[in-house]
Amino acid sequence: MEQLSELQCEACRADAPRVDGDEAASLMSTLPEWQLLEVDGINQLQRVYKFRNFKLAWEFADKVAELAEAEGHHPAILLEWGSCSVTWWTHKIKGLHKNDFICAAKTDLLCED
């Protein structure tokens, strides 16, 4: 099976299928640091990255923003002293799409830089 981080996001339509149930569980197994959340009835993926200071968290947030622009898919990013929370979900379908899992995997690679 191809690594999620090697895939590209696809254009998402309002009628695109959501990732739920067994498929979500399978994809989550490849993203052990991520949490599956439900916010206002919408499933989302979230991870909090820890850093030694604000500047390092800010640099990471900038990398996430660059990734989002390159993929054409945009997360919620919360920047705080020593941490950066990244939350992926697909607004058009009000839930999770495979794009969210792809972007989560790519976000993890940004920490390895």
N, C-alpha and C positions, 0 to 999 in steps of 0.2 A: 504494500500500500504506500502511496506517495505521501511524504511528509506534508502536513498542513502548511508549514511555512514555505513550501515550494510552490504552492498553488497561488493563483491570482483571483482576486474578487471578480465576480461577474455582475453586470448591471442587474439590479433588483427591481422587479415590478410589484405593484400592490397585491397581485394575485400569486406571488411567488410562495412556494411551500415553506412553512416553518419547520425548524428542526426541533423535534420533541421526542419524548419517550426514550426508546432504546437507542436511537441514533444519537440523541443528545448525550446519553450516558456513555456511549462508545467514544464520542469525540471528547467528552470531559476527561476520560481516562488518559488522554494524551496531553492534557493541560492540568497537571496535578496542583498547581499553585492557584488556580482560578476557582472562583466560587460562582455557583449558579444562584442568582437572586431573582426574586419576583418583586417588582416595584409597580404599584398601581395596576396589578394584573398583567404586567409585561415581564417576560423572562429576559434576564440580562446576564452577561458575564462580567465579573469584576475581579480585579487583582490590585492589591496595594503593594507597591514597590517601596522599599526602605533605602534611604541614603544617609550619608554622614552629615549632610548639611543642606541648606536651601538651594545653593548654587548647583549642586549635583542633581537634585530633584528637578530643578528648572531645566537643566541641559537635557535630561531624560524626557521631560514633557515636550521640549522642542523636537526631539527625535520622533516622538509619537505623533506630533502634529505633521511632520514631514511624511511619515508613513501614511497617515490618513489621507493627505493630499494625493500621494502617489497611487493609493488604492481607490480613491474616490469614495471612501467610506469613513465616517467620522464618529469618534467616541466622545463620551464625556470624560474630561480630564480635570481632576481636582489636585491642584498643586498646594502643598503645605510644607512647613519646615520639616525636612528629613523624610518626606514621603510624597508619592505621586500615585493617586488612585486612577485607574483606567477602567472604564465601563463601556463595553461594546453591546449593542443591540441594533436591530434594523427598524428604523422608524416607520418605514412604509408598510411593514407587515405587523407592526406592534408585537415583536417577538424576536426570536433568534433565527438567523439564516446561516448557512454554511460560511458565508463571508465573515461573520462574527468570530467564528472559531479560527478561520484562516488569519484574521487580523490579530487575534489573541496570541496565536503561535508566533507571528512575526514580531509582536510587541516584546515577547520574551527574548527574542534574539537581540533586541536593542540593548538589553542589559549586559550582553556578552561583549559588547564593543569595548 
